[in-house]
Amino acid sequence: MTATHVPGLPVIEDGRLISTNPATGEEAGRVPVADEKAVLAAVERAREAALWWQGLGFAGRRTRMLRWRSLIVQRIEELAELTHRESGKPVTDGLIEATAAVEHLDWAARNAKRVLGPRRVRTRLLVAEHSGHLEYQPYGVVGVIGPWNYPIVTPVGPISGALAAGNAIVFKPSEYTPVVGQWLADSFAEVVPEHPVLQVVHGLGDVGGALCRSGVAKISFTGSTATAKKVMAACAENLVPVVLEAGGKDALIVDADADVEAAAEAAVWGAMTNAGQTCIGIERVYAVEPVYDRFVDAVVAKAGKLRTGEEIGPITMPKQLDIIRDHIEDALAKGGRAVLGGADAVQAPYVSPTVLVDVPEDSSEMREETFGPTLTITKVRDADEAVTKANDTPYGLGGSVFGKKNAIRIARRLRSGMVAVNGTLTFVGMGNLPFGGVGESGFGRIHGDDGLREFARAKAITVRRGPSLLPAMTFERTPAQVKQIVKALRLLYGRKP
Ligand code: NDP
């Protein structure tokens, strides 16, 4: 690599993608870059593998997935260390991230049969001679496109659901974290050596685009809203369904009866973990007047203790530093005040914790995803105003509420897919809860029952179990039978409720 190489910026040399650490520039590894032909070949191989994998049934897949889970747990330090080397995030952040991935893998493996397996459904009176059956069948080959900020858990979430449902996967990791992506595919192949059920293809955005057009039956995308739109447009060409996990601008509301210290601790964690590079990271706080001052003081005290290079790792994608700087500068120029950090917080590759107050609602720091360790705190009259302001965004991914009496009611009113009450980000750690957004944060769900159904098609089957008493669906019915059908309908459904 040349001396002018920017640490963390991936480079392609001789057909290989070289991934480097954003803090040190040290090489984390190199992987082969796929072209369109290689993507198509991977999908072709996956088709065969999908048939074999589907044929294993829920029990066979469960055993193999749980073996993979155990292997990841046995090597969790190695995986966290690799994630640190590649993305720069602290090793402990890598460990916690891997923990969440293990939870999703375990839950999906154990619950797929219950959620997707064949079952009888209750029959309906007008077609009582037929029994109803429902099952969820796999798509075949699913394409998974992942981001760099959580290179373990963001792909493992959809991969878990898709594998448990019986699909084979072709996974395109972010160009910033290909080595972690390769590790996932390699470790899976150790426990499932028979067929390439989980393959990885590397490269830049064009490789993701090629995957969308490769004939996969579904795409699961996690990344920015702008790219989500491109992915959906590419998939529309062949009516390939998509699940889109995109960006966010999540808010935390602190109500009057909140435990202020606990709210501050969770706000700092939710905003600054992974250096704020978290889709469900807290970027805005709305605190009601009676607790506002105490809350600001507590946040500043706690965030002020965090050190760059220790708890706060580097910004993984170098160009994000400009966005973070722009947002801070815009907030200050429009009348905001920094009570911690501020104008000179951005010192590549780090950003020191920054807490801003009095930031106008129309500044980029309030409206766009900042993706850095910054937090705005706004004083509001009451919870109603907090909800209105929190919802005034095109995004709607997660969120948080601190309070007692009304906290759950407030949580329900937040326009988002997930909310943590008296915590932040906690919903991502529960394998049985669906994860996904509304509006510009995307649609569809990963994790939980809904996340399993996302990777399978509902298949309805009816089976005749006797002759028809009221034959409606045949040309051989008599006028008298039609009259009887109408009579039965009146009896059953004609009365006003
Ligand atoms: P990007 O949208 O830049 O990239 C995501 C993935 O899409 C990468 O693998 C990228 O490849 C690929 N890609 C880029 N262009 C195309 C294209 N035209 N067609 C198909 N694929 C393409 O997102 P980031 O990697 O920067 O991730 C950060 C974003 O992800 C943030 O907005 C964050 O909020 C969001 N996110 C959402 C989550 C959620 O669950 N809702 C979770 C985590 C993050 P390459 O990297 O090679 O360009």
Boltz pocket constraint, residues with backbone or C-beta under 6 A from the ligand:
constraints:
  - pocket:
      binder: B
      contacts: [[A, 145], [A, 146], [A, 147], [A, 148], [A, 149], [A, 150], [A, 154], [A, 172], [A, 173], [A, 174], [A, 175], [A, 176], [A, 203], [A, 204], [A, 205], [A, 206], [A, 207], [A, 208], [A, 209], [A, 210], [A, 212], [A, 222], [A, 223], [A, 224], [A, 225], [A, 226], [A, 227], [A, 228], [A, 230], [A, 231], [A, 234], [A, 244], [A, 245], [A, 246], [A, 247], [A, 248], [A, 278], [A, 279], [A, 280], [A, 369], [A, 397], [A, 437], [A, 441], [A, 442]]
      max_distance: 6.0
